[in-house]
Amino acid sequence: MIESLPETPELSVVMPCLNEEETLGLCLEKARATIQRLGLSAEIVVADNGSTDRSVEIARSFGARVVHESRKGYGSAYLAGFAAARGRFIVMADSDDSYDWTDIARFLEPLRQGADFVIGTRLRGHIDPGAMPWLHRYLGNPVLTGTLNLLFGAGISDAHCGMRAFSRDALDRMHLRTTGMEFASEMVIKAAKAGLRIVEIPITLHKDKRSRKPHLRTWRDGWRHLRFMLLLSSTWLYMIPGLVLLGLGLIPLVALYPRPIHIGHVELDVHSMILGSLLVILGVQILTTGLFARVYSFEQAFDQGDPLLRSLARHFNLERGLVLGLIVFLIGLAIDAHVLITWIQQGLGPLAELRPAILGSTLLAVGVQIITASFFLSMLSVKVADLSEKKD
């Protein structure tokens, strides 16, 4: 099967492995028998992540090509396996016999028909008794999948199903980078962000046949998935909260500038303006941090298609940012200078013009934020300017 392969076989089967001598042979036998039964041009790649048992020996006995990855981690093993794979299509799944390697054809057929990314769904398929802990089935997986769909619009039911398939072109477009368990989330997120055609198929999850504990750690790895999703979604983590705070701050800051407002027996005055000022400054700070995150995301190949970044690449430069920040700063300076002069003329008594002072100080702070953010964005955006050239 392996010796007569062409330079580019149709399919590469990739299995990660870390001390899986109890189950690896079962998976390899099923995969090999299925490939032979279907008459596929295929190879089997086992990505060994530092096994100290007989896993490597078993893999070679089945004719699999073994690649070694010294960096520990679920993602590290898969990245090494994908790099070594030569097939036009790649099918991946764990080597603990929880996924059915006789399902290869079900994953391959959608790819042949034009799909880019195929993922199994255990929740719409079948889960054998004891195959998935209650906490994972009814809380962890639904919550994490729902969060991923909300943030990235993937529209799937089981974001962490480990049996998947994709084309070589899809792999190149996903720019996968993470090395840990969050690799599973990264793949789905980037498939959605890249606009890949995703197909979901129901599968059966079997109880794995290992005697040792699984590598997955419920709370630690669940948090890693959630943290990664939030870090990759600057819109929800930064932009939306920043805009909300900015809007909530501008309302009292602008509405109360001429005079206090009475709502029933409640009087809104300078205290509400001060709160509005703080919200505006905080909102601008979060928004600029969101821009930093989006640029960093591009630089690290986490998001190559951000429309906001494309607009930033076309219209932003350091000089424009400095001009805008300087204008806002000078307006605030002029307002505060007027307040100061008036206060001096009145003998440095109680400050009567609190409203202009609050507005002017807010504009001063926001102006400085824009200026400093412009410098930092300019440093981060050295390569982002290439976006507009590539797009055009």
LUMBATI-495906 format. One line per 4 residues: number of its first residue (from 1); their letters; for each residue x, y, z of C-alpha. Coordinates in steps of 0.05 Angstrom, whole numbers, plus 32768, in hexadecimal, padded with zeros to 4 digits. Layout:
NUM> a> X,Y,Z ~ ...;
***
This chain:
1> mies> 8000,8000,8000 ~ 8036,8031,8013 ~ 806E,801E,7FE4 ~ 8047,8028,7FA4;
5> lpet> 802C,806C,7FB6 ~ 8032,80A5,7F83 ~ 8057,80E4,7F96 ~ 8014,8104,7FA9;
9> pels> 7FE2,80D1,7FC2 ~ 7F99,80E3,7FC6 ~ 7F94,80DA,8011 ~ 7FBF,80E0,804E;
13> vvmp> 7FA7,80C1,808F ~ 7FC6,80E6,80CA ~ 7FC5,80CB,8112 ~ 7FE6,80ED,814E;
17> clne> 8006,80BE,817F ~ 8021,80C2,81C6 ~ 8029,807E,81E7 ~ 7FEE,805E,81C4;
21> eetl> 8008,8016,81BD ~ 7FC7,7FFA,81D8 ~ 7F9C,8018,81A1 ~ 7FC8,8030,8168;
25> glcl> 7FCA,7FED,8146 ~ 7F7E,7FE9,8146 ~ 7F79,802D,8124 ~ 7FAF,801D,80F1;
29> ekar> 7F90,7FDA,80E0 ~ 7F4B,7FFB,80D4 ~ 7F69,8033,80AB ~ 7F95,8005,8081;
33> atiq> 7F5C,7FD3,8074 ~ 7F2D,800C,8060 ~ 7F61,8029,8030 ~ 7F6C,7FE6,8010;
37> rlgl> 7F22,7FD6,800C ~ 7F13,8019,7FE9 ~ 7F50,8014,7FBC ~ 7F69,8059,7FD2;
41> saei> 7FAB,8079,7FC1 ~ 7FBC,8089,8009 ~ 7FF2,808C,803D ~ 7FF0,8087,8089;
45> vvad> 8018,80B9,80B2 ~ 8021,80AF,80FD ~ 8038,80EF,8121 ~ 805D,80D6,815E;
49> ngst> 8061,8108,8197 ~ 8097,80E7,81C0 ~ 807B,80A1,81CE ~ 80A4,8076,81FD;
53> drsv> 807C,8036,81F2 ~ 8078,800A,81B3 ~ 804D,803C,818B ~ 8082,804C,8157;
57> eiar> 8093,8003,814D ~ 8049,7FF2,8144 ~ 803F,802B,8113 ~ 8078,8014,80E7;
61> sfga> 8060,7FCC,80E8 ~ 8020,7FE3,80C6 ~ 8047,8008,8090 ~ 8038,804D,80AC;
65> rvvh> 8069,8086,80A3 ~ 807E,80A0,80E7 ~ 8091,80E9,80F2 ~ 80AC,80FF,8135;
69> esrk> 8099,8140,8158 ~ 80C0,8151,8197 ~ 8094,818D,81AA ~ 805D,8173,81D6;
73> gygs> 8015,8181,81C7 ~ 7FD8,816A,81A0 ~ 7FE2,81A1,816D ~ 802C,8195,8167;
77> ayla> 8022,814C,8154 ~ 7FEE,815D,8120 ~ 8017,8195,8102 ~ 8052,8166,80F9;
81> gfaa> 8024,8132,80DA ~ 8004,8163,80AA ~ 8048,817E,8095 ~ 805E,8137,8083;
85> argr> 801D,8123,8060 ~ 801F,8122,8014 ~ 7FD6,8115,8003 ~ 7FA5,8143,7FDF;
89> fivm> 7F76,8135,8019 ~ 7F84,8128,8062 ~ 7F5A,8100,8094 ~ 7F6C,8108,80DD;
93> adsd> 7F55,80E6,811D ~ 7F71,80CF,8160 ~ 7F93,808C,8167 ~ 7F6C,8075,81A5;
97> dsyd> 7F38,804F,817C ~ 7F00,807E,8192 ~ 7EF5,8093,8149 ~ 7EE4,8060,8114;
101> wtdi> 7F1B,805F,80E0 ~ 7EED,8036,80B2 ~ 7EC8,8078,80A7 ~ 7EFF,8093,8079;
105> arfl> 7ED3,8090,803B ~ 7E9C,80BA,805D ~ 7ECE,80F1,8069 ~ 7EF0,80EC,8026;
109> eplr> 7EB2,80EE,7FFA ~ 7E9D,8136,800D ~ 7EE4,814E,7FFD ~ 7EE0,812E,7FB9;
113> qgad> 7E9E,8152,7FAE ~ 7EBC,8197,7FBE ~ 7EBA,819F,8009 ~ 7EF8,81BE,8029;
117> fvig> 7EF0,81A6,8070 ~ 7EC9,816A,808B ~ 7EBE,8161,80D6 ~ 7E99,812A,80FB;
121> trlr> 7E62,8138,812D ~ 7E5B,8109,8167 ~ 7E20,8130,8184 ~ 7DF5,8124,8147;
125> ghid> 7E11,80DE,813D ~ 7E18,80AA,8174 ~ 7E41,80A8,81B3 ~ 7E4D,8064,81D2;
129> pgam> 7E40,805E,821D ~ 7E7D,8077,8243 ~ 7E9E,8094,8205 ~ 7E96,80DC,8219;
133> pwlh> 7E91,80F7,8261 ~ 7E4E,8116,8274 ~ 7E70,8159,8281 ~ 7E8E,815B,823B;
137> rylg> 7E4F,8144,8218 ~ 7E1C,8171,8239 ~ 7E44,81AD,8250 ~ 7E8B,81B5,8236;
141> npvl> 7E82,81A4,81ED ~ 7E3F,81C8,81E2 ~ 7E58,8207,8206 ~ 7E9A,8209,81E1;
145> tgtl> 7E79,81F9,819E ~ 7E43,822D,81A9 ~ 7E78,8261,81BB ~ 7EA0,8251,817D;
149> nllf> 7E63,8256,8151 ~ 7E4F,8298,8171 ~ 7E94,82B7,8169 ~ 7EA7,829B,8125;
153> gagi> 7E67,8283,8103 ~ 7E80,823C,80F6 ~ 7E3A,8220,80F9 ~ 7E4C,81DA,8111;
157> sdah> 7E32,81AE,8149 ~ 7E71,818E,8164 ~ 7EAE,81BB,815E ~ 7EDC,818B,8183;
161> cgmr> 7ED0,814B,815F ~ 7F15,812F,8151 ~ 7F07,810B,810F ~ 7F0F,813C,80D5;
165> afsr> 7F24,8141,808D ~ 7F39,8179,805F ~ 7F5B,8189,801E ~ 7FA4,819E,8017;
169> dald> 7F8D,81E2,7FFF ~ 7F61,81EA,803E ~ 7F9C,81D8,806A ~ 7FC6,820E,8049;
173> rmhl> 7F8E,8242,8052 ~ 7F84,8232,809C ~ 7FCC,8245,80B0 ~ 7FC9,8219,80EE;
177> rttg> 7FF8,822D,8126 ~ 7FE4,8216,816C ~ 8006,81DC,818E ~ 7FD7,81C7,81C5;
181> mefa> 7F90,81AE,81CB ~ 7F75,81F0,81B2 ~ 7F8D,81D8,816E ~ 7F48,81B8,8165;
185> semv> 7F26,81FC,816D ~ 7F59,8220,8142 ~ 7F4B,81F2,8108 ~ 7F00,81FE,8109;
189> ikaa> 7F08,8249,8115 ~ 7F38,8253,80DC ~ 7F0E,8227,80AE ~ 7ED3,8255,80BC;
193> kagl> 7EFD,8295,80B6 ~ 7F1A,827E,8074 ~ 7ED5,8272,8058 ~ 7EE2,8228,804D;
197> rive> 7EA7,81FB,803A ~ 7E9C,81D3,8079 ~ 7E75,8191,8079 ~ 7E60,816E,80B9;
201> ipit> 7E50,8124,80BB ~ 7E33,80FA,80F4 ~ 7E63,80C7,8110 ~ 7E67,8095,814A;
205> lhkd> 7E95,80A2,8185 ~ 7EAD,8062,81A5 ~ 7EC9,8059,81EB ~ 7F14,805A,81E2;
209> krsr> 7F39,801A,81F3 ~ 7F73,8037,821A ~ 7F7F,8022,8262 ~ 7FA1,8063,8274;
213> kphl> 7F81,80A7,827E ~ 7F75,80D2,823F ~ 7FA3,810C,8230 ~ 7F68,813C,8233;
217> rtwr> 7F60,8164,8274 ~ 7F19,817D,8279 ~ 7F1F,81C1,829B ~ 7F65,81D3,8285;
221> dgwr> 7F59,81C3,823B ~ 7F13,81DF,823D ~ 7F2E,8222,8255 ~ 7F65,821F,8220;
225> hlrf> 7F30,8218,81EA ~ 7F06,8251,8206 ~ 7F42,827E,8211 ~ 7F5A,8272,81CA;
229> mlll> 7F15,8282,81AD ~ 7F12,82C3,81D4 ~ 7F59,82D7,81C0 ~ 7F49,82CA,8178;
233> sstw> 7F08,82F1,817A ~ 7F1E,8339,8185 ~ 7EDA,8351,816D ~ 7EB7,8333,81AA;
237> lymi> 7EF0,833A,81DB ~ 7F04,8381,81CA ~ 7EDE,83A5,8192 ~ 7E96,839B,81AA;
241> pglv> 7EA4,83A9,81F4 ~ 7ECE,83E5,81E0 ~ 7E97,8402,81B4 ~ 7E62,83F6,81E9;
245> llgl> 7E8C,8419,821E ~ 7E9C,8452,81EF ~ 7E52,845B,81DD ~ 7E3B,8458,8226;
249> glip> 7E70,848B,8239 ~ 7E60,84BC,8201 ~ 7E17,84C0,8214 ~ 7E20,84E3,8258;
253> lval> 7E5E,8507,8241 ~ 7E3A,8529,8208 ~ 7DF3,852D,8224 ~ 7E08,854C,8266;
257> yprp> 7E3A,857E,8249 ~ 7E08,85B7,8241 ~ 7DE2,85AD,8283 ~ 7DCB,8579,82B6;
261> ihig> 7D93,854B,82A2 ~ 7D59,8539,82D0 ~ 7D36,84F6,82C9 ~ 7CFD,84F6,82FB;
265> hvel> 7D1D,8505,833E ~ 7D62,84F1,8326 ~ 7D94,8525,8310 ~ 7DCD,8511,82E2;
269> dvhs> 7E06,8542,82E7 ~ 7E52,8544,82E7 ~ 7E59,8503,830D ~ 7E38,84DF,82D2;
273> milg> 7E66,8505,82A3 ~ 7EA3,84EC,82C9 ~ 7E89,84A5,82C2 ~ 7E7D,84B2,8278;
277> sllv> 7EC4,84CC,8271 ~ 7EE1,848D,8291 ~ 7EB7,8460,8264 ~ 7ECE,8486,8225;
281> ilgv> 7F18,8480,8238 ~ 7F10,8437,824A ~ 7EE9,8429,820A ~ 7F1F,8449,81DE;
285> qilt> 7F54,8422,8203 ~ 7F31,83E0,81F7 ~ 7F24,83F1,81AE ~ 7F6D,8401,81A1;
289> tglf> 7F82,83C1,81C5 ~ 7F51,839C,8197 ~ 7F74,83BA,815A ~ 7FB7,83A3,8176;
293> arvy> 7F9B,835D,817F ~ 7F81,835B,8138 ~ 7FC3,8370,811A ~ 7FE8,833D,8145;
297> sfeq> 7FB6,8308,812E ~ 7FC8,8317,80E6 ~ 8012,8317,80F4 ~ 800D,82D3,8115;
301> afdq> 7FE3,82B7,80DB ~ 7FA6,82AE,8109 ~ 7F7A,82D9,80DC ~ 7F8E,82EC,8096;
305> gdpl> 7F4A,8305,807E ~ 7F35,833A,80B0 ~ 7F0E,8371,808B ~ 7F1E,83A4,80C1;
309> lrsl> 7F68,8397,80B7 ~ 7F61,839E,806C ~ 7F40,83E2,8076 ~ 7F76,83F4,80A8;
313> arhf> 7FAC,83E1,8076 ~ 7F8D,840D,8041 ~ 7F7D,844B,806B ~ 7FA9,844C,80A9;
317> nler> 7FEF,8466,80AF ~ 8015,8484,80E9 ~ 800E,84CB,80D1 ~ 7FC2,84C8,80CC;
321> glvl> 7FBD,84AA,8110 ~ 7FEA,84E0,812D ~ 7FC1,8517,810C ~ 7F80,84FB,8127;
325> gliv> 7F9C,84F2,816D ~ 7FBB,8537,816B ~ 7F7A,8558,8156 ~ 7F54,8536,818F;
329> flig> 7F8B,8548,81C0 ~ 7F8E,8591,81AB ~ 7F42,8599,81B0 ~ 7F45,857D,81F6;
333> laid> 7F81,85A9,8206 ~ 7F5D,85E7,81ED ~ 7F1F,85D7,8218 ~ 7F49,85CB,8256;
337> ahvl> 7F73,8609,8249 ~ 7F34,8632,8246 ~ 7F1C,8613,8288 ~ 7F60,8621,82A8;
341> itwi> 7F63,866A,8291 ~ 7F1C,8676,82A9 ~ 7F2C,8656,82EC ~ 7F6A,8682,82F4;
345> qqgl> 7F42,86C0,82E2 ~ 7F0F,86AE,8318 ~ 7F45,86AC,834D ~ 7F52,8660,8350;
349> gpla> 7F13,8654,8378 ~ 7EE3,861A,836F ~ 7EE5,8600,8328 ~ 7EA4,8615,8308;
353> elrp> 7EAD,85F8,82C2 ~ 7EAF,85AF,82D4 ~ 7E8B,8597,8295 ~ 7EBD,85B4,8264;
357> ailg> 7EF6,859B,8290 ~ 7EDB,8554,828E ~ 7ED1,8556,8243 ~ 7F15,8576,8236;
361> stll> 7F3A,8545,8262 ~ 7F17,850B,8240 ~ 7F2C,8524,81FB ~ 7F74,852D,8214;
365> avgv> 7F76,84E5,822C ~ 7F56,84C9,81ED ~ 7F86,84F2,81C1 ~ 7FC2,84D6,81E5;
369> qiit> 7FA5,848F,81DE ~ 7F9C,8499,8193 ~ 7FE3,84B4,818A ~ 8005,847C,81B1;
373> asff> 7FD8,8447,8191 ~ 7FEB,8462,814C ~ 8035,8458,815B ~ 802A,8411,8173;
377> lsml> 7FFB,83FF,813A ~ 802E,841A,810A ~ 8063,83EC,8128 ~ 8035,83B0,8124;
381> svkv> 801B,83C1,80DF ~ 805D,83BE,80BA ~ 8046,837F,8095 ~ 7FFC,838D,8097;
385> adls> 8004,83BF,805F ~ 8010,8383,8032 ~ 7FC7,8371,803C ~ 7FAD,83A6,800D;
389> ekkd> 7FE0,8395,7FD8 ~ 7FCF,834B,7FDC ~ 7F85,835A,7FD9 ~ 7F8B,8388,7F9E;
***
